[in-house]
Amino acid sequence: MSGVVLNLSDTGLAGTVLVLGGARSGKSRLAEACLTALPGPRLYVATGRAWDEEMRARIAHHKAERAHAGWQTVEEPLDVPGVLERHASTPALLDCLTLWLTNLLLDERDVEAESVRLLQSLSVRLAPTVLVGNEVGLGIVPDNALARRFRDEAGRLHQRLAAQAARVVFVAAGLPMILKGQKPA
């Protein structure tokens, strides 16, 4: 995917881009490239929690990479809408929706209310926002209630965000496919 950058100029000043894909599909790299093409400062909203040593190492690695690329990182596992509102004039990347949803479910938050808050925060932003999420609905039906709820909530959240977004991109094997917002040929 080297050299692939989505032009944000036709998404409007505060356009939202939703980037979906599977694990290790290249979606985060594409999302970062979208905003790195803009002049700084840029905000990176990281939603991951360090549940174990492997995740702690992964988070530390990502933080170090972003520091060299001129990102201001805000780690926020739950109040993502608040962060986006407080930084409404700064181009922002949210990585990722899937971990944010996981955190909401594990903390027994009201997913519907938080989803509405996220949509509202996006509607008042003054700068581009790129959202990253894992598409989890392409596999088998999960074998337990929590996993099925997670899959269903993720699907609903992605649909709502896609309806509001100026552009939606699906990434597979490092290749972006524009699902919404492509300029006419």
Summary of the structure (lengths in Angstrom):
residues: 185
radius of gyration: 15.6
end to end distance: 21.8
largest distance: 48.4
contacts: 552
relative contact order: 0.23
helix: 43%
strand: 21%
